Amino acid sequence: MPEIRPEGRLFIGNKRYSSWSLRGWLAVRLAGLDVEEVVIRLEDVGGGAPTPAVRAATPAGLVPYLEHRGARIWESLAVAEYCAEIAPGLWPADRVLRAHARAIAAEMHAGFRGLRQAMPMNLGREFPGGGRNAESLADIARIEAIWREARAASGGPLLFGAEFGLADAMYAPVVTRFLTWQPEIAADTQGYCTAVRTHPLMARWYAEAAAEPASWLLDKYENPPGAAR
Ligand SMILES: N[C@@H](CCC(=O)N[C@@H](CS)C(=O)NCC(=O)O)C(=O)O
């Protein structure tokens, strides 16, 4: 029997904190790429500078970064599009729905800075009531509307029907932020969070995050400024 070898490498940050890595990882796993996973512990070197090991390993100094059969792909949305070339079913089959899915995925990739800054991802903690400011609440309202519109059109429970797709992958870290920071959200938003959280790949990512060494904990994410005390 010939040895089955991985077809490349996926560089990601550690799973407790790295929200963009979660997007790329979900796309790669949903597409079934046979790649080795290289997890880089994120560090706080000050001034918002990237982790030296991330900078050394990746073209843009950011994770996720995918090498697959000669292709080099960085930026989570580009990773998602690459995965969709291999597994086209990760976008909706219908042209109009596919355009909608791409639009909301791009909106996530380009925006929601208020939410991302006020409610950083931390899969091991709960900060109920924290992180609420005008910018994060406005982002949350827009995200609820996006999810509501997509699920109303598709019937849910995921954004474009029964299958977890690339639009869901782009919003999965938002779901984790909602579970950690527990903003006030509508019942249908909560329903979507449950549908995402219970997907087997999300369960796997959470379990692997929980297994990371305690020495990887970062004070800036464990004691974030916006946490209610
Ligand atoms: N726009 C990029 C953002 C990637 C990004 O900001 N990644 C963070 C981790 S979540 C990173 O690599 N930070 C470097 C560091 O913290 O050292 C993408 O979509 O992939």
The ligand as an ORCA input file, in Angstrom:
! r2SCAN-3c Opt
* xyz 0 1
  N      -7.515     39.497      6.552
  C      -6.780     38.382      7.095
  C      -6.663     38.547      8.592
  C      -5.734     37.521      9.210
  C      -5.333     37.866     10.636
  O      -5.453     39.021     11.103
  N      -4.842     36.852     11.358
  C      -4.365     37.053     12.715
  C      -4.772     35.894     13.618
  S      -6.504     35.772     13.872
  C      -2.848     37.000     12.738
  O      -2.233     36.300     11.954
  N      -2.249     37.744     13.656
  C      -0.843     37.704     13.847
  C      -0.489     37.588     15.302
  O      -1.383     37.717     16.145
  O       0.672     37.353     15.575
  C      -7.476     37.075      6.699
  O      -8.647     37.149      6.308
  O      -6.866     36.001      6.722
*
